[in-house]
């Protein structure tokens, strides 16, 4: 765990020293701010509806930000010919993956925290349950973790950062598309497809302020699966 934290510190420092993290954070916050202003402050709406839409928009930008941030984690090392240093260092692939994931997740969590003032503005002219806000943010963080894990797997698989973000987007897009496919299929297939949808399927309860164990377990399972897949990919490449 100590080695993973060292990797996380190194990776977080790299984010803070490069423009990528700042550009992604600024773009995400700008998009979320515009969306919130356009929907929340341009007409009379129920507070719960405004909060639902806020989390809906934030969820989308979080997925995109996670994919962009994760594209450099392994593929960037490969492009800069520094991956060989990690391969020859006395550190396991799982620790490398865990450290890089923790660094990117810390950045996503920081970006998410900077949006906290937006739902608080609802209290100016409306009323909403604090639990709704907390559950919604929990969903955003879980979605961010799952998206980062997918992006990290794509980065371990791809030879370049551009290809990494494309592969990650295809995987996330496919999991999101299941929700819409479920709407035109019959039971029990539609129930299964909807339950496998990373967005908006599994996010809807969070956006409504409803905390369900199965939704939490879904995102944790997705994150674990793709982090494990990234680890196995690195192990296979080391011995190739």
Helices and strands as residue ranges (DSSP letters): H 2-17, H 19-40, H 47-70, H 75-79, H 83-88, H 93-113, H 116-120, H 122-125, H 130-157, H 161-182, H 189-195, H 204-207, H 213-238
